[in-house]
């Protein structure tokens, strides 16, 4: 099955979503399924992943949405996931990286370097593994996209978020290196694939608003809006988005 027959840029596209079980992941699965994509989701939490996949299938009858429990901290397992996806569906047109985590501190000198060890694995290592695993398949696609969601603090680090901000900055640098690889692979022509970064301040979703009805969440990006922006990366030519930071919040 090739989605819902919408005939748009994502109709029949095969998109992998890493870190799919959280609020942003759920919104992204919904949006991609609605656009007619075949969605292959992964997360470290099998129960939450199954719920997210079922919700997307239920919302969009006829959509192909499947879940794979993959250890993205294992490069071999991540490569197997990429190869399995391309073999099963004949192509892989995207990897959306939504794996996240946060650790902060009361002050710069109170930063616990164990937090860095934790965040390095989630924010950087998973980007390294997914980008290496999916790189060649995205080039073969002809419309491949690698989409990283980053945070404004990578560009204006603060004392209490040193580990988190540094992790996000490193993930961005790695993604830009992938973009350079795509650019070079294009030679004299425009790149066939693109690696792009969506930069937010923070995310908000309906449950957060219900819990804090008086909060303004100023500058936050709704997860549904983020999902729209993720899908829109395929609307634009690769050369327009490759190696670009697409700001969903004002630059700091």
Number of C-alpha atoms within 10 A of each C-alpha: 12 19 25 19 16 14 11 13 17 25 19 25 26 28 26 30 26 25 25 29 28 18 19 22 28 25 24 30 30 24 22 26 29 23 23 26 30 28 29 24 28 26 25 17 14 15 11 15 24 19 14 27 25 16 16 24 19 13 12 19 12 16 25 21 26 19 21 19 16 19 15 25 17 14 17 13 15 21 18 14 23 25 17 13 21 18 11 9 14 12 21 31 26 27 27 24 23 23 24 17 12 15 17 18 15 10 12 14 10 11 18 14 11 11 16 20 12 15 22 21 17 20 26 23 19 25 26 18 19 24 24 16 21 25 25 15 21 26 21 14 19 16 20 29 29 28 24 24 21 26 23 21 21 21 14 11 17 15 15 17 20 23 27 25 25 21 24 25 22 18 25 26 14 16 26 20 14 22 25 17 18 26 22 13 15 15 9 8 10 16 24 21 31 33 32 27 25 21 24 22 18 18 18 19 16 13 10 12 13 10 9 11 10 8 10 9 14 9 14 15 18 19 21 21 18 23 19 15 17 23 19 12 23 20 13 11 15 23 19 13 21 28 23 16 17 16 15 19 16 10 12 10
